[in-house]
Amino acid sequence: MKWLLVVLWATVGSDGNVDAYVFTTPAFDTKEECMRNAVDQNEIKKYISKLVAEGMFINKETGMLQPIDKVVCAQADKILAVIRDSQGTET
C-alpha cells in the first residue's frame, strides 16, 4: 500500500467543494515516512514550488491567495476511491 501527501485549503468554493492537491510523487511505503517528509523543511520548499507552479495558491473565484488548512497523508487507493466517487465513476 502506498501513501500520498494531500494538501487541503481552508476556503470553500461557491459549489461547496474544498480545493485539494494530491502529490502523486513521491509515494511512500508507510504513513510515518509520509508524515516525516511532510514536515521536512527541505521537502516543504519543493512542495510549495510545485503548488505555486500549478497555481494552487490562488482562489479561482476571488483571485486572492488562499491559506492551506491541512496537509495529510492518505492511502493512495482511498484517494482514488474518493476521486471516483466525486466524479460519479464506478470502481
C-alpha positions as CSV (number, residue, x, y, z in Angstrom):
1,M,0.0,0.0,0.0
2,K,1.3,3.5,-0.9
3,W,0.7,6.7,0.9
4,L,0.4,10.1,-0.7
5,L,0.6,13.7,0.6
6,V,-2.6,15.7,0.2
7,V,-2.9,19.5,0.7
8,L,-6.4,20.9,1.6
9,W,-7.2,24.6,1.6
10,A,-9.3,26.5,4.1
11,T,-11.6,28.1,1.6
12,V,-14.8,26.6,0.3
13,G,-16.0,27.4,-3.2
14,S,-19.5,28.5,-4.1
15,D,-20.2,25.0,-5.2
16,G,-19.3,23.7,-1.7
17,N,-16.1,22.0,-2.7
18,V,-12.8,22.3,-1.0
19,D,-9.7,22.7,-3.1
20,A,-7.2,19.9,-2.7
21,Y,-3.9,18.8,-4.3
22,V,-2.6,15.3,-4.3
23,F,1.1,14.8,-4.8
24,T,1.5,11.5,-6.7
25,T,5.2,11.7,-6.3
26,P,6.8,10.9,-4.1
27,A,4.8,7.9,-2.9
28,F,5.6,6.5,0.5
29,D,5.6,2.9,1.8
30,T,4.4,3.9,5.3
31,K,2.3,6.7,6.8
32,E,5.1,7.5,9.1
33,E,7.5,8.0,6.2
34,C,5.0,10.3,4.5
35,M,4.5,12.3,7.7
36,R,8.2,12.8,8.3
37,N,8.5,14.0,4.7
38,A,5.6,16.4,5.1
39,V,7.4,18.3,7.9
40,D,10.9,18.2,6.4
41,Q,11.8,21.9,5.7
42,N,13.8,21.0,2.5
43,E,10.8,18.9,1.2
44,I,8.3,21.6,2.1
45,K,10.1,24.0,-0.3
46,K,9.8,21.5,-3.1
47,Y,6.1,21.1,-2.4
48,I,5.5,24.8,-2.3
49,S,7.3,25.3,-5.6
50,K,5.1,22.7,-7.2
51,L,1.9,24.3,-5.8
52,V,2.9,27.7,-7.0
53,A,3.7,26.3,-10.5
54,E,0.3,24.7,-10.6
55,G,-1.4,27.9,-9.5
56,M,-2.9,26.3,-6.4
57,F,-2.4,29.2,-4.0
58,I,-4.8,31.5,-5.9
59,N,-8.5,31.2,-5.3
60,K,-10.1,30.8,-8.7
61,E,-13.2,32.8,-7.7
62,T,-11.6,35.7,-5.9
63,G,-8.1,35.8,-7.4
64,M,-6.8,36.1,-3.8
65,L,-4.2,34.0,-2.0
66,Q,-5.8,31.2,-0.1
67,P,-4.3,29.7,3.1
68,I,-3.6,26.0,3.4
69,D,-5.8,24.4,6.1
70,K,-4.3,20.9,6.4
71,V,-1.6,18.6,5.0
72,V,-2.4,15.0,5.4
73,C,-1.1,11.6,4.4
74,A,-3.6,9.3,2.9
75,Q,-3.6,5.8,1.3
76,A,-3.4,6.1,-2.5
77,D,-6.3,3.6,-3.1
78,K,-8.6,5.6,-0.8
79,I,-7.7,8.8,-2.6
80,L,-8.6,7.2,-5.9
81,A,-11.9,5.9,-4.5
82,V,-12.8,9.4,-3.3
83,I,-11.9,10.9,-6.7
84,R,-14.0,8.3,-8.5
85,D,-17.0,8.9,-6.1
86,S,-16.8,12.6,-6.6
87,Q,-16.9,12.2,-10.3
88,G,-19.7,9.6,-10.2
89,T,-17.4,7.0,-11.7
90,E,-17.9,3.3,-10.8
91,T,-14.8,1.5,-9.4
